[in-house]
Amino acid sequence: MKKSKLLPKEKRILENLGENLKLARKRRKLSAELLSERANISRSTLWSIEQGKANVSLETLLQVLSALGLSGDLKLIAADDKLGRKLQDVSLISTKLKKKK
């Protein structure tokens, strides 16, 4: 199986996510040890998440978000698909134009 490689832009997205989670932890005055315990993960796994490493499962990410009280944020990913809606609108408009001919 071929191992996927992230583009630099994608790496920065993960790094930003990790930094945001670290800030959320610190705002709540939680130590890394306490958060990892609440999320039922190892301290090294939490460190990987906070560093933006790509080797963490979605399940683990959800555990951390839940422990921070942010699990609802996961529901927001791709909820507002602007590009998809534009493509759909173009398709609907072109279908309507074809029918008029």
trRosetta pair geometry for C-beta under 8 A, 3 or more apart (Angstrom, degrees):
i j d omega theta_ij theta_ji phi_ij phi_ji
6 10 4.2 -130 -168 91 100 121
6 11 5.0 127 117 -59 127 80
6 14 7.3 -30 -160 -3 165 134
6 54 5.8 -173 -33 -68 138 155
7 10 4.7 93 54 7 77 104
7 11 7.1 -139 95 -7 40 86
8 11 5.5 -52 -147 33 34 114
8 12 6.5 36 155 -20 66 102
9 12 5.8 -53 -153 33 32 112
9 13 6.7 37 148 -23 63 101
10 13 5.5 -46 -152 29 37 116
10 14 6.8 34 151 -14 65 102
11 14 5.8 -56 -154 38 34 109
11 15 6.3 35 149 -20 67 107
11 52 7.0 91 -179 139 63 123
11 54 7.6 -72 -109 -46 71 116
12 15 5.4 -53 -144 38 35 114
12 16 6.2 38 154 -21 66 103
13 16 5.8 -54 -150 35 29 111
13 17 6.5 32 150 -19 63 105
14 17 5.5 -50 -148 35 34 115
14 18 6.3 37 153 -20 65 105
14 52 3.9 121 124 -171 82 90
14 53 7.2 -135 150 44 133 8
14 54 5.9 -65 -113 -76 169 77
15 18 5.6 -53 -149 36 32 114
15 19 6.4 32 152 -18 64 105
15 51 7.4 -37 -120 162 74 44
15 52 3.4 -76 -87 -26 45 173
16 19 5.7 -53 -146 37 32 111
16 20 6.3 35 153 -21 65 105
16 52 7.2 70 16 -100 37 133
17 20 5.7 -54 -148 35 30 112
17 21 6.4 27 154 -17 64 106
17 52 6.3 121 57 -111 83 87
18 21 5.8 -56 -149 37 30 109
18 22 6.3 32 153 -20 65 106
18 49 5.7 171 -117 146 89 50
18 50 4.6 112 -176 -171 95 23
18 51 5.5 -86 179 54 159 13
18 52 3.7 -116 0 -55 134 69
18 53 7.6 81 -81 6 145 57
19 22 5.6 -53 -147 36 32 114
19 23 6.3 33 154 -18 65 105
19 50 7.4 89 -77 -169 32 69
19 52 7.3 -8 -21 -50 78 112
20 23 5.7 -54 -148 37 30 111
20 24 6.3 34 151 -21 64 105
21 24 5.5 -50 -146 34 34 114
21 25 6.4 38 152 -21 64 102
21 49 6.1 -51 86 138 157 109
21 50 5.9 -125 85 -98 106 71
21 64 6.3 25 -159 141 136 131
21 65 7.8 -82 -115 -81 111 67
21 68 7.1 -136 -149 -40 80 162
22 25 5.7 -52 -152 33 32 114
22 26 6.4 26 152 -15 65 107
22 50 4.3 86 -69 -145 107 111
23 26 5.7 -57 -145 40 33 109
23 27 6.2 38 155 -24 67 104
24 27 5.7 -49 -145 32 30 114
24 28 6.6 20 156 -9 61 109
24 68 5.2 46 135 -165 125 142
24 70 6.4 -20 -169 -36 157 148
25 28 6.1 -69 -157 43 28 104
25 30 4.9 -92 -168 67 77 105
25 32 7.1 52 158 -89 152 59
25 35 5.2 -40 -131 -61 119 158
25 50 7.7 -50 12 -95 142 125
25 68 6.6 -82 -78 -101 66 117
26 29 7.2 33 -176 -81 39 34
26 30 7.6 -104 -77 47 23 67
28 68 6.7 -163 -10 -141 154 79
30 34 5.0 -129 -167 83 87 118
30 35 4.7 92 138 -56 130 98
30 38 7.7 -60 -155 13 140 139
30 68 7.9 -131 24 -103 153 78
31 34 4.6 93 54 6 84 100
31 35 7.0 -156 88 -2 43 85
32 35 5.9 -57 -145 41 31 107
32 36 6.1 30 158 -18 66 109
32 43 5.9 79 134 -146 106 94
32 46 5.6 160 -168 110 93 139
32 47 7.1 45 -168 -68 142 77
32 50 7.7 -70 -117 -16 116 154
33 36 6.0 -57 -146 38 25 108
33 37 6.4 27 154 -19 62 108
33 43 5.9 -17 -99 -96 62 120
34 37 5.6 -56 -150 36 31 113
34 38 6.3 27 154 -16 66 107
35 38 5.7 -55 -145 40 33 109
35 39 6.0 21 159 -9 68 111
35 46 6.2 122 98 -133 106 148
35 64 7.0 44 163 -141 109 84
35 67 5.8 122 -159 127 73 136
35 68 7.2 20 -139 -68 116 86
36 39 5.9 -61 -140 47 29 104
36 41 5.2 -97 -156 79 79 77
36 42 6.2 -22 -177 139 131 17
36 43 4.7 -141 8 -86 173 53
36 45 7.0 130 -136 61 111 90
36 46 4.3 -104 -83 -24 103 138
37 40 7.4 25 179 -75 31 38
38 67 4.0 125 115 -145 109 120
39 46 7.0 128 53 -84 141 108
39 60 7.7 68 158 -167 120 66
39 63 4.3 104 -170 137 88 97
39 64 4.7 11 -121 -87 151 54
39 66 7.2 131 -117 64 79 88
39 67 4.1 -85 -69 -20 81 148
40 63 6.0 -96 51 -168 90 137
41 45 4.3 -102 166 79 115 136
41 46 5.9 136 97 -49 118 84
41 60 5.8 85 -98 -149 140 101
41 63 6.1 130 -35 101 114 139
41 64 7.0 -35 16 -64 143 91
42 45 4.6 101 57 1 81 100
42 46 7.3 -144 97 -1 47 83
43 46 5.7 -53 -153 37 37 112
43 47 6.4 43 147 -23 66 104
44 47 5.3 -47 -148 33 36 118
44 48 6.6 43 150 -23 64 99
45 48 5.5 -47 -152 30 35 115
45 49 6.7 36 149 -18 64 101
45 56 6.7 118 -169 -113 87 105
45 60 6.2 -105 170 -165 129 140
46 49 5.6 -51 -151 34 36 112
46 50 6.2 29 154 -13 68 108
46 64 6.8 143 -116 -105 84 125
47 50 5.9 -59 -145 43 30 107
47 51 6.1 24 156 -15 65 112
48 51 5.9 -63 -145 42 27 107
48 53 4.0 -65 -170 44 85 135
48 55 6.1 -69 -177 64 141 98
48 56 5.6 157 114 -58 116 112
49 52 7.8 40 175 -67 31 25
49 53 7.1 -70 -67 43 25 86
49 56 5.3 67 -83 -76 83 170
49 60 7.2 -146 -71 129 125 110
49 61 6.7 158 -127 -101 124 73
49 64 5.9 163 154 -39 172 169
53 56 6.3 102 88 -19 88 99
56 60 5.0 -112 -175 80 93 132
56 61 6.0 107 130 -54 116 89
57 60 4.7 100 59 5 81 99
57 61 7.0 -141 100 -2 47 86
58 61 5.4 -52 -147 38 37 115
58 62 6.2 41 152 -22 67 104
59 62 5.7 -55 -152 35 29 112
59 63 6.6 34 149 -23 63 102
60 63 5.5 -48 -151 29 36 115
60 64 6.7 33 152 -15 65 101
61 64 5.9 -56 -154 36 34 109
61 65 6.3 33 150 -17 67 107
61 74 7.7 129 121 -97 106 124
62 65 5.5 -53 -143 40 34 112
62 66 6.1 38 156 -22 66 106
62 71 6.2 54 -162 -129 77 99
62 74 6.2 4 -105 -62 86 164
63 66 5.8 -54 -148 35 28 113
63 67 6.4 28 154 -19 62 107
64 67 5.7 -55 -148 36 32 111
64 68 6.4 21 154 -10 64 110
65 68 5.9 -66 -151 45 30 106
65 70 4.5 -99 -162 85 80 88
65 71 4.6 120 119 -87 105 55
65 73 6.3 -132 -154 50 128 106
65 74 5.9 113 111 -38 172 111
66 69 7.5 40 -175 -73 31 24
66 70 7.7 -106 -61 54 20 56
66 71 4.4 31 -84 -60 68 124
70 73 4.7 -8 170 3 90 123
71 74 5.9 -34 -173 12 54 114
72 75 5.6 -41 -169 20 54 117
72 76 7.5 58 141 -24 68 98
73 76 5.6 -49 -165 21 48 118
73 77 8.0 63 145 -34 65 85
74 77 6.1 -30 -168 0 47 113
75 79 6.7 47 142 -65 67 130
76 79 5.1 -74 -152 5 42 131
76 80 8.0 -10 -171 0 76 92
78 81 5.7 22 -173 -73 74 96
81 84 3.6 0 141 31 122 123
81 85 6.0 139 96 -23 77 86
82 85 5.9 -58 -149 36 28 110
82 86 6.4 28 155 -19 64 106
83 86 5.7 -55 -149 35 32 111
83 87 6.3 31 154 -17 66 106
84 87 5.8 -55 -148 38 30 111
84 88 6.2 31 153 -19 64 108
85 88 5.5 -54 -146 38 32 113
85 89 6.2 35 154 -22 66 105
86 89 5.6 -52 -146 35 31 112
86 90 6.4 33 154 -20 64 103
87 90 5.8 -51 -148 34 31 112
87 91 6.5 33 152 -19 62 106
88 91 5.6 -55 -152 36 32 114
88 92 6.4 31 151 -18 66 106
89 92 5.6 -54 -146 37 32 111
89 93 6.2 31 155 -18 67 106
90 93 5.8 -55 -145 38 30 109
90 94 6.2 26 158 -16 65 108
91 94 6.0 -56 -144 39 27 107
91 95 6.3 29 155 -20 62 108
92 95 5.8 -55 -148 35 30 112
92 96 6.4 31 153 -20 63 107
93 96 5.6 -56 -150 36 32 113
93 97 6.4 32 152 -19 66 105
94 97 5.6 -50 -145 36 35 113
94 98 6.4 39 154 -23 64 104
95 98 5.8 -52 -150 33 31 113
95 99 6.7 32 152 -20 62 105
96 99 5.9 -55 -154 32 32 112
96 100 6.8 34 150 -23 63 104
97 100 5.8 -53 -153 29 35 113
97 101 7.2 40 151 -27 64 98
98 101 6.0 -48 -159 20 36 112
